[in-house]
Amino acid sequence: MRSLTNEEIGKLAAPKAVRKIAVENFLGSLYEPAGYAGSIRNLYEDARVYKWNEATVNAIRKGINLAFGW
């Protein structure tokens, strides 16, 4: 896993329907020991709790994939 740059996170958070703060906070705090699967689980748990829309979930998932080299 690698850390995403602020520029990469900014691009993922930029579309109008995306909740910018959610994308920035989640991707800015990815935790390597959780691994890919743990990060995806955390994404869907947070999405359920915070009621994130599909655009936000997709942006975060793209960021997770990028960070883990998928």
N, C-alpha and C positions, 0 to 999 in steps of 0.2 A: 504494500500500500504506500502511496505517496500523498503528501498534503497537496490540496488544490490551491492554486494561486488565487488571490483576490480577484484578478481579472477573469479567471475561469468561473468562479462562483458568481461574479457579477453578471456574466453572460447568461448563466443558467437562471438567475433570478430576474432577468430583465423583462420577459414577456408580461404583457398587461395582466393576464389572469393569474399569474403566479404570486403567491404571498412572499414577497421579497425577504422579509425578516425571517420567516420560517426557513427558507432556503439558506440564507446566510448563516443563521445560527446552527442549523443541523450540519451543513457541510463544513463549517468552520470548526466543528468540534467532533469530527469523526474520530473514533477510538480504534486504533489498529488491533489491539488484542481481541476486540469483538469479532474481528474477521468480516468477511463479506456477508455471510449468512446472518450474523448477529446484527450487522448494520441494516440489512434489509428488514429483519424482524423489528428492530427499533423504529425504522421508518413507518412501517404499517401500524405499529402500536401508537406512535405519536400521531399519525394521520387520523386514527380512530378517535383518540382522546381530544385532539384539537380541531377535529372536523375540517381537515385540509381538503381542498378541492383536487380534482384529478390533475390539473396542470401543475400544481405545487408538488404533488407526489411524483409525477413524471420527471420534473426538473431535479428533484432530490435523487431519484433513482438513477438518472443519467449521471449525476455527480458522483454517486457511489461507484457506478461502473467505471467511470473515468479514474477515480482514485485507486481502484483495485486493478486497473489495467484490462478491463473487460471490453 
